[in-house]
Amino acid sequence: MTNSVDRETLLGFARSFEGKSKCVDCQSLSCVAWESVPGGFITKALECIGTLRVEDAPECWEEHHPKGTNIWSKDAPISISFHPYNKSDVYECKHCGCKYLRYTECGGYYVDERIRELNGHLIT
């Protein structure tokens, strides 16, 4: 069972990496906004440390963009009650401790693993 993560815990995860440097593996990720997991990235270097998904919560596909951002914006808020955060898990690099959010986008004809670096300044 994956641990549920609330806003305060998520902020703690984000703060735990502030001011630190990424390892060689994580330096290849430039995911300040959501992006597809790069094909050459070794995802086994990341460990799931929690989930933002809430069991039995009503479906919510609405996104939260109060300042005109979109899902691909570098400054889009991390709003855990809204899509895609409400379908995301929190990962930590086993080497350097950098934290990431990950979710799987399932379209009609594709599956896309997406990742975004956790930035505490964007958590709403």
DSSP file (Angstrom, degrees, kcal/mol; ACC not computed):
  #  RESIDUE AA STRUCTURE BP1 BP2  ACC     N-H-->O    O-->H-N    N-H-->O    O-->H-N    TCO  KAPPA ALPHA  PHI   PSI    X-CA   Y-CA   Z-CA
    1    1 A M              0   0    0      0, 0.0     2,-0.3     0, 0.0     0, 0.0   0.000 360.0 360.0 360.0 128.0    0.0    0.0    0.0
    2    2 A T        -     0   0    0      1,-0.1     2,-0.1    48,-0.0    48,-0.1  -0.645 360.0-108.9 -83.2 137.1    1.4    3.4   -1.0
    3    3 A N        -     0   0    0     -2,-0.3    48,-2.5    46,-0.1     2,-0.2  -0.420  29.6-120.1 -67.5 135.2    1.2    6.1    1.6
    4    4 A S  B     -a   51   0A   0     46,-0.2     2,-0.5    -2,-0.1    48,-0.2  -0.558  26.1-149.7 -73.8 139.9   -1.3    8.9    1.0
    5    5 A V        -     0   0    0     46,-2.8     2,-0.1    -2,-0.2    45,-0.1  -0.955  10.2-166.1-116.8 125.2    0.3   12.3    0.7
    6    6 A D     >  -     0   0    0     -2,-0.5     4,-2.5     1,-0.0     5,-0.2  -0.433  42.0 -89.8 -98.2-179.6   -1.4   15.5    1.7
    7    7 A R  H  > S+     0   0    0      1,-0.2     4,-2.4     2,-0.2     5,-0.2   0.900 124.7  49.5 -59.9 -44.7   -0.4   19.1    1.0
    8    8 A E  H  > S+     0   0    0      1,-0.2     4,-2.0     2,-0.2    -1,-0.2   0.899 112.2  47.8 -64.5 -40.8    1.7   19.5    4.1
    9    9 A T  H  > S+     0   0    0      2,-0.2     4,-2.4     1,-0.2    -1,-0.2   0.906 110.8  52.1 -65.1 -41.1    3.6   16.3    3.5
   10   10 A L  H  X S+     0   0    0     -4,-2.5     4,-2.4     1,-0.2    -2,-0.2   0.907 108.2  51.0 -62.0 -42.1    4.1   17.3   -0.2
   11   11 A L  H  X S+     0   0    0     -4,-2.4     4,-2.7     1,-0.2    -1,-0.2   0.903 109.1  51.9 -61.0 -40.7    5.6   20.6    0.9
   12   12 A G  H  X S+     0   0    0     -4,-2.0     4,-1.7     2,-0.2    -2,-0.2   0.906 108.7  50.2 -62.0 -42.3    7.9   18.8    3.3
   13   13 A F  H  < S+     0   0    0     -4,-2.4     4,-0.5     2,-0.2    -2,-0.2   0.933 112.2  47.6 -60.4 -45.6    9.1   16.5    0.4
   14   14 A A  H >X S+     0   0    0     -4,-2.4     3,-1.3     1,-0.2     4,-0.6   0.923 111.9  49.1 -62.6 -45.2    9.7   19.6   -1.8
   15   15 A R  H >< S+     0   0    0     -4,-2.7     3,-0.6     1,-0.3    -1,-0.2   0.789  97.8  69.9 -66.3 -27.4   11.6   21.4    1.0
   16   16 A S  T 3< S+     0   0    0     -4,-1.7    -1,-0.3     1,-0.2    -2,-0.2   0.687 106.3  38.5 -66.9 -16.3   13.8   18.4    1.7
   17   17 A F  T X4 S+     0   0    0     -3,-1.3     3,-2.1    -4,-0.5    -1,-0.2   0.510  83.6 125.3-110.0  -7.2   15.6   18.8   -1.6
   18   18 A E  T << S+     0   0    0     -3,-0.6     3,-0.1    -4,-0.6    -3,-0.0  -0.265  80.5  13.1 -56.8 134.3   15.8   22.7   -1.8
   19   19 A G  T 3  S+     0   0    0      1,-0.3    -1,-0.3     0, 0.0     2,-0.2   0.441 102.8 115.4  81.1   0.3   19.4   23.9   -2.3
   20   20 A K    <   -     0   0    0     -3,-2.1     2,-0.3    77,-0.0    -1,-0.3  -0.599  63.3-117.9 -99.5 163.6   20.7   20.4   -3.2
   21   21 A S        -     0   0    0     -2,-0.2     2,-0.1    -3,-0.1    77,-0.1  -0.760  23.7-116.4-102.5 147.0   22.1   19.3   -6.5
   22   22 A K        -     0   0    0     -2,-0.3     2,-0.1     1,-0.1    -1,-0.0  -0.431  30.4-116.8 -74.4 152.7   20.8   16.6   -8.8
   23   23 A C     >  -     0   0    0     -2,-0.1     4,-1.9     1,-0.1    -1,-0.1  -0.246  37.4 -91.8 -78.9 176.3   22.8   13.5   -9.5
   24   24 A V  H  > S+     0   0    0      1,-0.2     4,-0.6     2,-0.2    -1,-0.1   0.885 126.5  51.7 -58.9 -41.2   24.1   12.6  -13.0
   25   25 A D  H >4 S+     0   0    0      1,-0.2     3,-0.9     2,-0.2    -1,-0.2   0.935 112.6  44.0 -62.7 -46.4   20.9   10.5  -13.7
   26   26 A C  H >4 S+     0   0    0      1,-0.2     3,-1.9     2,-0.2    -1,-0.2   0.744  97.0  73.9 -73.9 -23.5   18.5   13.3  -12.7
   27   27 A Q  H 3< S+     0   0    0     -4,-1.9    -1,-0.2     1,-0.3    -2,-0.2   0.772  88.4  63.2 -61.6 -23.6   20.4   16.0  -14.6
   28   28 A S  T << S+     0   0    0     -3,-0.9     2,-0.6    -4,-0.6    -1,-0.3   0.654  88.5  83.5 -75.5 -13.5   19.1   14.5  -17.8
   29   29 A L    <   +     0   0    0     -3,-1.9     2,-0.2    -4,-0.2     8,-0.0  -0.810  49.3 174.2 -91.7 121.1   15.6   15.4  -16.7
   30   30 A S        +     0   0    0     -2,-0.6     2,-0.6     1,-0.1     3,-0.3  -0.509  27.2 142.2-117.9  62.0   14.6   18.9  -17.4
   31   31 A C        +     0   0    0      1,-0.2    86,-3.4    -2,-0.2     4,-0.1  -0.456   4.8 139.6-108.7  59.6   11.0   18.5  -16.3
   32   32 A V  S    S+     0   0    0     -2,-0.6     2,-0.3    84,-0.2    -1,-0.2   0.740  84.1  31.8 -70.5 -21.3   10.1   21.8  -14.6
   33   33 A A  S    S-     0   0    0     -3,-0.3    84,-0.3    82,-0.1    39,-0.1  -0.757 117.9 -69.3-118.9 172.1    6.7   21.4  -16.3
   34   34 A W        +     0   0    0     37,-0.8     2,-0.3    -2,-0.3    82,-0.2  -0.392  63.6 160.9 -62.2 138.6    5.0   18.1  -17.2
   35   35 A E  E     -B  115   0A   0     80,-1.6    80,-2.7    -4,-0.1     2,-0.2  -0.964  45.1 -88.4-149.2 163.8    6.9   16.1  -19.9
   36   36 A S  E     -B  114   0A   0     -2,-0.3    78,-0.3    78,-0.2     3,-0.1  -0.510  53.9 -98.6 -70.3 143.6    7.0   12.6  -21.2
   37   37 A V        -     0   0    0     76,-2.9    76,-0.2    -2,-0.2    -1,-0.1  -0.511  49.4-109.7 -62.6 123.7    9.5   10.4  -19.4
   38   38 A P    >   -     0   0    0      0, 0.0     3,-1.6     0, 0.0    -1,-0.1  -0.266  20.4-122.6 -59.6 141.6   12.5   10.4  -21.7
   39   39 A G  T 3  S+     0   0    0      1,-0.3    -2,-0.1    -3,-0.1     0, 0.0   0.804 108.9  46.4 -56.1 -34.9   13.1    7.1  -23.5
   40   40 A G  T 3  S+     0   0    0      2,-0.1    -1,-0.3     3,-0.0     2,-0.3   0.503  84.7 112.7 -89.0  -3.3   16.7    6.7  -22.2
   41   41 A F    <   -     0   0    0     -3,-1.6     2,-1.2     1,-0.1     3,-0.1  -0.519  68.4-131.4 -75.3 134.0   15.9    7.6  -18.6
   42   42 A I    >   -     0   0    0     -2,-0.3     3,-1.8     1,-0.2     4,-0.1  -0.713  21.2-172.3 -86.7  98.0   16.4    4.8  -16.1
   43   43 A T  G >  S+     0   0    0     -2,-1.2     3,-1.9     1,-0.3    -1,-0.2   0.677  75.6  76.9 -68.6 -16.3   13.1    4.9  -14.1
   44   44 A K  G 3  S+     0   0    0      1,-0.3    -1,-0.3    -3,-0.1    -2,-0.1   0.647  81.0  70.9 -67.8 -12.3   14.4    2.3  -11.7
   45   45 A A  G <  S+     0   0    0     -3,-1.8    49,-3.2    48,-0.1     2,-0.4   0.622  90.8  74.5 -75.3 -12.2   16.5    5.1  -10.2
   46   46 A L  E <   - C   0  93A   0     -3,-1.9     2,-0.4    47,-0.2    47,-0.2  -0.832  67.4-160.0-105.6 140.8   13.2    6.5   -8.8
   47   47 A E  E     - C   0  92A   0     45,-2.8    45,-2.3    -2,-0.4     2,-0.4  -0.968  22.6-120.3-120.6 133.0   11.3    5.1   -5.9
   48   48 A C  E     + C   0  91A   0     -2,-0.4    43,-0.3    43,-0.2     3,-0.1  -0.563  33.0 172.0 -71.5 126.2    7.6    5.7   -5.2
   49   49 A I  E     -     0   0A   0     41,-3.1     2,-0.3    -2,-0.4    42,-0.2   0.404  59.9 -24.0-115.7  -1.4    7.3    7.4   -1.7
   50   50 A G  E     - C   0  90A   0     40,-1.1    40,-2.9   -48,-0.1     2,-0.4  -0.963  56.1-114.9 172.1 174.7    3.6    8.3   -1.8
   51   51 A T  E     -aC   4  89A   0    -48,-2.5   -46,-2.8    -2,-0.3    38,-0.2  -0.981   5.2-158.6-135.1 147.0    0.5    9.0   -3.8
   52   52 A L        +     0   0    0     36,-2.9     2,-0.2    -2,-0.4    37,-0.2   0.472  66.3 110.2 -95.0  -7.4   -1.7   12.0   -4.2
   53   53 A R        -     0   0    0     35,-0.7     2,-0.6    34,-0.1   -48,-0.1  -0.475  60.3-148.3 -69.6 137.7   -4.6    9.8   -5.4
   54   54 A V    >   -     0   0    0     32,-0.4     3,-1.8    -2,-0.2    -2,-0.1  -0.942  18.0-122.7-112.2 118.8   -7.4    9.6   -2.9
   55   55 A E  T 3  S+     0   0    0     -2,-0.6     0, 0.0     1,-0.3     0, 0.0  -0.323  93.2   7.3 -60.6 137.1   -9.3    6.3   -2.8
   56   56 A D  T 3  S+     0   0    0      1,-0.2    -1,-0.3    -2,-0.0     3,-0.1   0.566  91.6 145.4  66.4  12.1  -13.0    6.6   -3.5
   57   57 A A    <   -     0   0    0     -3,-1.8    -1,-0.2     1,-0.1     3,-0.1  -0.512  59.1 -98.6 -73.6 147.8  -12.7   10.3   -4.4
   58   58 A P        -     0   0    0      0, 0.0    -1,-0.1     0, 0.0    -4,-0.1  -0.356  48.6 -91.5 -64.0 148.2  -15.1   11.5   -7.1
   59   59 A E        -     0   0    0     -3,-0.1     2,-0.4     2,-0.0     0, 0.0  -0.373  46.4-176.5 -60.3 133.4  -13.5   11.7  -10.6
   60   60 A C        +     0   0    0     -3,-0.1    26,-0.1     1,-0.1    -1,-0.0  -0.938  20.6 163.1-137.2 114.0  -12.1   15.1  -11.3
   61   61 A W        +     0   0    0     -2,-0.4     2,-0.2    21,-0.1    -1,-0.1   0.333  43.5 117.7-107.0   2.8  -10.6   15.9  -14.7
   62   62 A E        -     0   0    0      1,-0.0    21,-2.4    22,-0.0     2,-0.3  -0.471  55.1-144.6 -72.1 140.4  -10.7   19.7  -14.1
   63   63 A E        -     0   0    0     19,-0.2     2,-0.6    -2,-0.2    -2,-0.1  -0.722   8.3-131.1-102.6 157.7   -7.3   21.5  -14.1
   64   64 A H        +     0   0    0     19,-0.4    15,-0.1    -2,-0.3    18,-0.1  -0.920  40.8 148.8-115.3 108.0   -6.5   24.5  -12.0
   65   65 A H    >   +     0   0    0     -2,-0.6     3,-1.4    11,-0.1    11,-0.0  -0.590   5.7 164.3-137.9  71.9   -4.9   27.4  -13.8
   66   66 A P  T 3  S+     0   0    0      0, 0.0    -1,-0.1     0, 0.0    10,-0.0   0.697  78.1  47.4 -67.7 -18.5   -5.9   30.7  -12.1
   67   67 A K  T 3  S-     0   0    0      0, 0.0     9,-0.0     0, 0.0    -2,-0.0   0.065 124.4 -92.9-112.2  25.1   -3.3   32.8  -13.9
   68   68 A G  S <  S+     0   0    0     -3,-1.4     8,-0.1     1,-0.2    -3,-0.0   0.632  80.1 139.9  79.1  13.5   -3.8   31.5  -17.4
   69   69 A T        -     0   0    0      6,-0.1     2,-0.3     4,-0.1    -1,-0.2  -0.157  37.1-148.5 -74.9 179.8   -1.2   28.8  -17.3
   70   70 A N    >   -     0   0    0     -6,-0.0     3,-2.0     0, 0.0     6,-0.2  -0.857  37.2 -83.8-140.0 179.1   -1.8   25.3  -18.9
   71   71 A I  T 3  S+     0   0    0      1,-0.3   -37,-0.8    -2,-0.3     5,-0.1   0.765 127.8  49.1 -58.8 -26.3   -0.7   21.8  -18.1
   72   72 A W  T 3  S+     0   0    0    -39,-0.1    -1,-0.3     3,-0.0     2,-0.2   0.453  84.8 116.6 -93.4  -1.6    2.6   22.4  -19.9
   73   73 A S    X   -     0   0    0     -3,-2.0     3,-1.2     1,-0.1   -39,-0.3  -0.449  63.4-140.7 -73.3 138.1    3.5   25.7  -18.2
   74   74 A K  T 3  S+     0   0    0      1,-0.3    -1,-0.1    -2,-0.2    -3,-0.0   0.763 105.3  44.0 -66.4 -25.8    6.6   25.8  -16.1
   75   75 A D  T 3  S+     0   0    0     -5,-0.1    -1,-0.3     2,-0.0    -6,-0.1   0.183  80.7 134.4-106.5  16.6    4.8   28.0  -13.6
   76   76 A A    <   -     0   0    0     -3,-1.2   -11,-0.1    -6,-0.2    -5,-0.0  -0.436  62.9-106.7 -64.5 137.4    1.5   26.0  -13.5
   77   77 A P        -     0   0    0      0, 0.0     2,-1.0     0, 0.0    46,-0.2  -0.302  16.5-129.0 -67.1 149.5    0.4   25.5   -9.9
   78   78 A I  B     +f  123   0B   0     44,-3.0    46,-2.0    41,-0.2     2,-0.7  -0.837  36.7 173.9 -96.8  95.1    0.7   22.1   -8.3
   79   79 A S    >   -     0   0    0     -2,-1.0     3,-2.2    44,-0.2     6,-0.3  -0.891  19.7-159.3-110.7 103.0   -2.9   21.8   -7.0
   80   80 A I  T 3  S+     0   0    0     -2,-0.7     8,-0.1     1,-0.3    -1,-0.1   0.631  86.7  57.2 -66.7 -15.7   -3.3   18.3   -5.6
   81   81 A S  T 3  S+     0   0    0      2,-0.1    -1,-0.3     4,-0.1     2,-0.2   0.569 102.0  70.0 -86.5  -8.5   -7.1   18.2   -5.8
   82   82 A F  S X> S-     0   0    0     -3,-2.2     4,-1.9   -21,-0.1     3,-0.7  -0.695  91.4 -54.5-112.9 160.6   -7.0   18.8   -9.6
   83   83 A H  T 34 S+     0   0    0    -21,-2.4   -19,-0.4     1,-0.3    -4,-0.1  -0.463 114.0  12.7 -68.7 141.5   -6.0   16.8  -12.6
   84   84 A P  T >4 S+     0   0    0      0, 0.0     3,-1.7     0, 0.0    -1,-0.3  -0.971 124.1  57.6 -92.5   3.0   -3.3   15.5  -13.2
   85   85 A Y  G X4 S+     0   0    0     -3,-0.7     3,-1.9    -6,-0.3    -2,-0.2   0.859  98.8  61.6 -64.3 -34.9   -2.0   15.8   -9.6
   86   86 A N  G 3< S+     0   0    0     -4,-1.9   -32,-0.4     1,-0.3    -1,-0.3   0.515 109.2  44.0 -70.4  -2.3   -5.0   13.9   -8.2
   87   87 A K  G <  S+     0   0    0     -3,-1.7    17,-0.4    -5,-0.2    -1,-0.3   0.076  99.5 105.9-122.0  19.4   -3.8   11.0  -10.3
   88   88 A S    <   -     0   0    0     -3,-1.9   -36,-2.9    -8,-0.1   -35,-0.7  -0.661  53.7-149.3-107.9 156.6   -0.1   11.3   -9.5
   89   89 A D  E     -CD  51 102A   0     13,-2.7    13,-2.4   -38,-0.2     2,-0.5  -0.853  21.8-122.6-115.0 156.7    2.4    9.5   -7.4
   90   90 A V  E     -CD  50 101A   0    -40,-2.9   -41,-3.1    -2,-0.3   -40,-1.1  -0.876  30.2-171.4-103.4 129.4    5.4   11.1   -5.6
   91   91 A Y  E     -CD  48 100A   0      9,-3.1     9,-2.7    -2,-0.5     2,-0.4  -0.864  10.1-157.7-120.8 153.9    8.9    9.7   -6.5
   92   92 A E  E     -CD  47  99A   0    -45,-2.3   -45,-2.8    -2,-0.3     2,-0.3  -0.994  26.0-116.0-130.4 136.4   12.3   10.2   -5.1
   93   93 A C  E  >  -C   46   0A   0      5,-2.5     4,-1.2    -2,-0.4   -47,-0.2  -0.555  19.0-143.7 -68.4 130.9   15.6    9.6   -6.8
   94   94 A K  T  4 S+     0   0    0    -49,-3.2    -1,-0.1    -2,-0.3   -48,-0.1   0.701  95.9  43.7 -68.9 -19.5   17.5    6.9   -4.8
   95   95 A H  T  4 S+     0   0    0    -50,-0.4    -1,-0.2     3,-0.1   -49,-0.1   0.898 131.4  10.0 -93.9 -48.2   20.8    8.6   -5.5
   96   96 A C  T  4 S-     0   0    0      2,-0.1    -2,-0.1   -73,-0.0   -75,-0.1   0.601  90.3-120.5-113.9 -14.6   20.3   12.3   -4.8
   97   97 A G     <  +     0   0    0     -4,-1.2    -3,-0.1     1,-0.3   -75,-0.1   0.510  51.6 158.6  88.2   3.5   16.8   12.6   -3.3
   98   98 A C        -     0   0    0     -6,-0.1    -5,-2.5   -77,-0.1     2,-0.4  -0.360  34.9-133.5 -60.8 141.6   15.3   14.9   -5.9
   99   99 A K  E     +D   92   0A   0     19,-0.2    19,-2.5    -7,-0.2     2,-0.3  -0.800  26.0 179.1-106.3 142.9   11.5   14.6   -5.8
  100  100 A Y  E     -DE  91 117A   0     -9,-2.7    -9,-3.1    -2,-0.4     2,-0.4  -0.941  24.1-134.7-136.6 156.1    9.2   14.1   -8.8
  101  101 A L  E     -DE  90 116A   0     15,-3.3    15,-2.2    -2,-0.3     2,-0.4  -0.925  28.1-175.3-107.3 139.3    5.5   13.7   -9.6
  102  102 A R  E     +DE  89 115A   0    -13,-2.4   -13,-2.7    -2,-0.4     2,-0.3  -0.994  11.1 161.5-136.7 143.3    4.5   11.0  -12.1
  103  103 A Y  E     - E   0 114A   0     11,-1.6    11,-3.0    -2,-0.4     2,-0.6  -0.972  34.4-118.0-150.3 163.6    1.2   10.0  -13.7
  104  104 A T  E     - E   0 113A   0    -17,-0.4     2,-0.6    -2,-0.3     9,-0.2  -0.922  18.4-151.7-108.9 120.4    0.2    7.9  -16.7
  105  105 A E  E     - E   0 112A   0      7,-3.0     7,-2.9    -2,-0.6     2,-0.7  -0.808  12.1-164.6 -88.3 121.6   -1.8    9.6  -19.4
  106  106 A C  E     + E   0 111A   0     -2,-0.6     5,-0.2     5,-0.2     2,-0.1  -0.895  12.0 176.7-113.9 103.8   -4.0    7.1  -21.1
  107  107 A G        -     0   0    0      3,-1.8     3,-0.3    -2,-0.7     0, 0.0  -0.320  48.9 -87.6 -93.4-178.0   -5.4    8.3  -24.4
  108  108 A G  S    S+     0   0    0      1,-0.2     3,-0.0    -2,-0.1    -1,-0.0   0.838 123.8  13.5 -60.2 -35.3   -7.5    6.4  -26.9
  109  109 A Y  S    S+     0   0    0      1,-0.0     2,-0.3     0, 0.0    -1,-0.2   0.196 124.3  46.3-128.5  15.0   -4.5    4.9  -28.7
  110  110 A Y        -     0   0    0     -3,-0.3    -3,-1.8     2,-0.0     2,-0.4  -0.981  54.6-144.9-153.9 162.4   -1.6    5.6  -26.4
  111  111 A V  E     - E   0 106A   0     -2,-0.3     2,-0.5    -5,-0.2    -5,-0.2  -0.998  21.3-171.4-129.5 129.9   -0.1    5.5  -22.9
  112  112 A D  E     - E   0 105A   0     -7,-2.9    -7,-3.0    -2,-0.4     2,-0.5  -0.966  15.9-146.3-129.9 116.7    2.3    8.2  -21.9
  113  113 A E  E     - E   0 104A   0     -2,-0.5   -76,-2.9    -9,-0.2     2,-0.3  -0.702  26.2-165.4 -78.7 123.4    4.3    8.2  -18.7
  114  114 A R  E     -BE  36 103A   0    -11,-3.0   -11,-1.6    -2,-0.5     2,-0.3  -0.840   9.3-172.2-117.0 152.2    4.6   11.8  -17.6
  115  115 A I  E     -BE  35 102A   0    -80,-2.7   -80,-1.6    -2,-0.3     2,-0.3  -0.987   7.6-177.5-142.7 147.4    6.9   13.4  -15.0
  116  116 A R  E     - E   0 101A   0    -15,-2.2   -15,-3.3    -2,-0.3   -84,-0.2  -0.978  31.8-116.2-146.2 133.1    7.3   16.8  -13.3
  117  117 A E  E     - E   0 100A   0    -86,-3.4     2,-0.5    -2,-0.3   -17,-0.3  -0.458  38.2-112.0 -66.2 138.2   10.0   17.9  -10.8
  118  118 A L        -     0   0    0    -19,-2.5     2,-0.5    -2,-0.1   -19,-0.2  -0.616  35.5-175.2 -77.5 122.8    8.4   18.8   -7.5
  119  119 A N    >   -     0   0    0     -2,-0.5     3,-1.8     1,-0.1     4,-0.4  -0.959  15.9-158.8-122.6 110.7    8.7   22.5   -6.8
  120  120 A G  G >  S+     0   0    0     -2,-0.5     3,-0.8     1,-0.3    -1,-0.1   0.748  89.2  65.9 -61.9 -25.1    7.4   23.6   -3.4
  121  121 A H  G 3  S+     0   0    0      1,-0.2    -1,-0.3  -107,-0.1  -110,-0.0   0.659 102.1  49.6 -71.4 -14.8    6.9   27.2   -4.6
  122  122 A L  G <  S+     0   0    0     -3,-1.8   -44,-3.0   -45,-0.1     2,-0.4   0.489  80.5 112.0-102.4  -4.6    4.2   26.0   -6.9
  123  123 A I  B <    f   78   0B   0     -3,-0.8   -44,-0.2    -4,-0.4    -3,-0.0  -0.569 360.0 360.0 -74.6 124.7    2.2   24.0   -4.4
  124  124 A T              0   0    0    -46,-2.0   -45,-0.2    -2,-0.4    -1,-0.2   0.399 360.0 360.0-104.4 360.0   -1.2   25.6   -3.8
